[in-house]
Amino acid sequence: MDLNFTPADLAFRKEVREFLSASLPSDLRERVGRGDDSHFRDDVQRWQRILHDHGWGAPSWPREHGGPGWSAAQQFIFETECALADAPMQLPFGLKMVAPVLMRYGSPAQRERFLPRILSGEDWWCQGYSEPGSGSDLASLKTRARREGGEYVINGQKAWNTRGQHADWIFCLVRTDPGRKAQQGISFVLVDMRSPGITVRPTRLLDGTFEVNEIWFDNVRVPVENRVGEENEGWTYAKYLLGHERTNIAGVGGSRRELRRLKAAAAALGARGRDPLADPVFATRVAQVEIDLLALEVTNLRVIFAEGRKQAPGPEASILKVRGTEIRQRISELQLELQGARGLGGDSEASRAAAAYLNLRKLSIFGGSNEIQRNIIARTLLGL
Ligand SMILES: Cc1cc2nc3c(=O)[nH]c(=O)nc-3n(C[C@H](O)[C@H](O)[C@H](O)COP(=O)(O)OP(=O)(O)OC[C@H]3O[C@@H](n4cnc5c(N)ncnc54)[C@H](O)[C@@H]3O)c2cc1C
């Protein structure tokens, strides 16, 4: 949709498209298109190196930290075009989560040590917030960090940790003062995943894949200089990070790509004599989801333009999260319906649709569940 972009933005989009067509390796493109994550770590890191070599490694970072200094609109264009081109995702945990926290609250030594390695893709980060019983109610987390001289000794368990099996580092919320009110006794620490005492146990998801893990900490020793900011002030940094996470969760580019895939699959079936879009009920549902996606894109642009004016991401981010994930799930439902029983057999497009449908149930849970986002919308936007 060109409506909201300036001629300079449109020229930038052309540049991004040309770059993607020249520089995105075809084997990566094909694997992402097939939903094949058998080379996940290698593919993500290889793509990060290509972007970094081009000066585009961290689309959201300011120039002073090695980013391209893009406007919010340029970042949106870049991410959308990458998704449409089937580029590997740039994982948010380093680039969009811990990095903004380090830029704002980290020490100069932490910034110098960690930011360049996030940019180049050398360090893979994961997020250690949730625990069994502490997901929506995150402030109840129990993983304990006891101070012993110049170290913290960490004991406890994190749950639902995405891609931690590949990670070099994990940023964790830990309880440093159990005597204080829940939110006040938490600290934000950076832990080397090679530390003795860390065990990573994979959790199998509905589609049979291993994207998430339990991570156990058994007397893990972490130098105090790996704490970000002040002791017991971690909740402030955690909230700052979550605001960034939610803003980027609308996934407009991914939904546009999947809508395109849905229409292509419908056309392929049509060519074989059964045109699903001739069914007015199915065609109406496809049209409705496309309209909703256009409306989401406009809302997303409103939020990123506000961010570009240096306002912190507000509760509008919750609307993006709820709407973005509902739309993506609806598209995956339509893809599954379109394929019907073929999803149970060997047909690759149909199996991909079935696996994606099962996998994407996660969208309404992670990043703050959709019920929790609705509570935020009700309280802060609707005044209920
Ligand atoms: C695939 C996946 C990947 C994840 N990756 C990570 C990761 O990398 N790092 C990380 O730290 N965490 C991660 N998470 C954890 C995620 O943030 C939590 O699952 C989420 O916050 C929900 O917490 P919970 O699972 O404990 O469910 P609960 O909080 O127990 O919620 C259960 C149900 O109750 C509802 N509910 C809870 N409280 C309320 C309320 N007050 N009002 C209305 N409804 C409510 C919820 O919406 C949900 O439907 C991931 C989760 C998934 C599924």
The ligand as a Tripos MOL2 file, in Angstrom:
@<TRIPOS>MOLECULE
LIG
   53    58     1     0     0
SMALL
NO_CHARGES

@<TRIPOS>ATOM
      1 C1          5.7430  -20.5410   21.4990 C.3       1 LIG1
      2 C2          6.0350  -19.6850   22.7120 C.ar      1 LIG1
      3 C3          7.2430  -19.0210   22.7780 C.ar      1 LIG1
      4 C4          7.5630  -18.2650   23.9160 C.ar      1 LIG1
      5 N1          8.8160  -17.6600   23.9960 N.ar      1 LIG1
      6 C5          9.1910  -17.0760   25.1380 C.ar      1 LIG1
      7 C6         10.5390  -16.6190   25.3190 C.ar      1 LIG1
      8 O1         11.3850  -16.7160   24.4220 O.2       1 LIG1
      9 N2         10.8800  -16.0790   26.5100 N.ar      1 LIG1
     10 C7          9.9820  -15.9450   27.5310 C.ar      1 LIG1
     11 O2         10.3650  -15.4220   28.5780 O.2       1 LIG1
     12 N3          8.6950  -16.3700   27.4070 N.ar      1 LIG1
     13 C8          8.2820  -16.9380   26.2320 C.ar      1 LIG1
     14 N4          6.9860  -17.4120   26.0980 N.ar      1 LIG1
     15 C9          6.0900  -17.3560   27.2510 C.3       1 LIG1
     16 C10         4.9020  -16.4480   27.0810 C.3       1 LIG1
     17 O3          5.2720  -15.1000   27.2610 O.3       1 LIG1
     18 C11         3.8390  -16.9130   28.1110 C.3       1 LIG1
     19 O4          3.3980  -18.1860   27.6920 O.3       1 LIG1
     20 C12         2.6690  -15.9630   28.1650 C.3       1 LIG1
     21 O5          3.0370  -14.7590   28.7930 O.3       1 LIG1
     22 C13         1.4740  -16.5860   28.9390 C.3       1 LIG1
     23 O6          1.8830  -17.0590   30.1740 O.3       1 LIG1
     24 P1          1.5450  -18.5620   30.6570 P.3       1 LIG1
     25 O7          1.9540  -19.4980   29.5720 O.co2     1 LIG1
     26 O8          2.1660  -18.7350   32.0040 O.co2     1 LIG1
     27 O9         -0.0280  -18.6350   30.7620 O.3       1 LIG1
     28 P2         -0.9190  -18.0410   31.9440 P.3       1 LIG1
     29 O10        -0.4140  -16.7090   32.3310 O.co2     1 LIG1
     30 O11        -1.0580  -19.0830   32.9890 O.co2     1 LIG1
     31 O12        -2.3070  -17.8520   31.2020 O.3       1 LIG1
     32 C14        -3.1890  -18.9560   30.9210 C.3       1 LIG1
     33 C15        -4.4510  -18.3880   30.2690 C.3       1 LIG1
     34 O13        -5.1190  -17.5090   31.1900 O.3       1 LIG1
     35 C16        -5.2750  -16.2230   30.6080 C.3       1 LIG1
     36 N5         -5.0990  -15.1860   31.6420 N.ar      1 LIG1
     37 C17        -4.0860  -15.1150   32.5480 C.ar      1 LIG1
     38 N6         -4.2320  -14.0220   33.3250 N.ar      1 LIG1
     39 C18        -5.3550  -13.3820   32.8890 C.ar      1 LIG1
     40 C19        -6.0180  -12.1730   33.2840 C.ar      1 LIG1
     41 N7         -5.5600  -11.4110   34.2710 N.pl3     1 LIG1
     42 N8         -7.1530  -11.8190   32.6050 N.ar      1 LIG1
     43 C20        -7.6160  -12.5850   31.5750 C.ar      1 LIG1
     44 N9         -7.0340  -13.7380   31.1640 N.ar      1 LIG1
     45 C21        -5.9140  -14.1330   31.8070 C.ar      1 LIG1
     46 C22        -4.1940  -16.1260   29.5530 C.3       1 LIG1
     47 O14        -4.5350  -15.2060   28.5370 O.3       1 LIG1
     48 C23        -4.1430  -17.5410   29.0410 C.3       1 LIG1
     49 O15        -5.1550  -17.7570   28.0790 O.3       1 LIG1
     50 C24         6.6260  -18.1390   24.9710 C.ar      1 LIG1
     51 C25         5.3870  -18.8030   24.8700 C.ar      1 LIG1
     52 C26         5.0930  -19.5720   23.7650 C.ar      1 LIG1
     53 C27         3.7720  -20.2960   23.7120 C.3       1 LIG1
@<TRIPOS>BOND
     1     1     2 1
     2     2     3 ar
     3     2    52 ar
     4     3     4 ar
     5     4     5 ar
     6     4    50 ar
     7     5     6 ar
     8     6     7 ar
     9     6    13 1
    10     7     8 2
    11     7     9 ar
    12     9    10 ar
    13    10    11 2
    14    10    12 ar
    15    12    13 ar
    16    13    14 ar
    17    14    15 1
    18    14    50 ar
    19    15    16 1
    20    16    17 1
    21    16    18 1
    22    18    19 1
    23    18    20 1
    24    20    21 1
    25    20    22 1
    26    22    23 1
    27    23    24 1
    28    24    25 2
    29    24    26 1
    30    24    27 1
    31    27    28 1
    32    28    29 2
    33    28    30 1
    34    28    31 1
    35    31    32 1
    36    32    33 1
    37    33    34 1
    38    33    48 1
    39    34    35 1
    40    35    36 1
    41    35    46 1
    42    36    37 ar
    43    36    45 ar
    44    37    38 ar
    45    38    39 ar
    46    39    40 ar
    47    39    45 ar
    48    40    41 1
    49    40    42 ar
    50    42    43 ar
    51    43    44 ar
    52    44    45 ar
    53    46    47 1
    54    46    48 1
    55    48    49 1
    56    50    51 ar
    57    51    52 ar
    58    52    53 1
@<TRIPOS>SUBSTRUCTURE
     1 LIG1         1 GROUP 0 **** ****
